[in-house]
Amino acid sequence: MANDTAVRRLDLGYFVRPAPETGGPRPRVEPVLAYLVRHDRGLILFDTGIGAADPETEAHYRPRRRPLPDALSAAGVTLADVSLVVNCHLHFDHCGGNPLLGGRPILVQDVELATARGGDYTFAELLDFPGATYEELAGETEIWPGVHIIPTPGHTDGHQSLAVRQSDGTVILAGQAHDFASELTSDHLARRAALDGVAQPLPPYRPWLDHLLDFDPRRVVFAHDCAVWEPPGD
C-alpha cells in the first residue's frame, strides 16, 4: 500500500554555479540530489545524477560526481533493484546515470523528450543510449497507487515533479520546480496573499502551485537544495 512508501535522499555530488547565473556577485556551490522511493511495487529512482559533459561544460560548472552505484549501495540497493526511473527533466545534471539503467522504463513528459532530442539542450549519449526505454507522458499520471507525476513547467517546459503519499502525509519530490525551498515559501505566501484579497501589486506565483497544494504536502524536497520545505503551522 502507499502508506508503506518511504523516500530516501541520495547525494550524487555537486557543481559550482558561476556568479553570472546566481544573481549575485559570487559563485555558488549546489548539491545534486536524487531520491529513492520504496513502494510495495518496487523502487523508483527520481533523477540519476551528473552525466559526462564536454570540456566547455566541465570547465563552466566544475562538477564533482558521486557515482550512482555508490549512492545506491549506501542506501542498501543496487542498480538491478531499480524498477522505474523518473527524471524531473533531462538536463545533464539530472539524467546522467540513465545509461546505467538501460531496459528500465524512464518516465518523462513527451514535450521534455522532444525538446531534449531537438538539440542544444543536453548530451545525446545521455538520451538515446543502448537499452533506453522511455514512457512518454502527456500530463498528470498516477504511476503506482499513491504515486503521482505532476507537470511543473518553468525551469523547462516539460519539467515534472513526483507526489508520494505516505502514512504521515504527502512528500513532493520537486526536482528543480523551485531551485530552493525559500522560493517555494515566497510562492506559497504570494498565493496566500492573493487568496486573502490583498491588493495588487503582488508577485506572481507558479500557475501549477494550486494543484500541487491540493496534495496537502507535508514535505517538499528539491534537486539542488538540502533544505526541506514544510507548510506553515496552523
Disulfide bonds with the S-S distance in Angstrom:
none
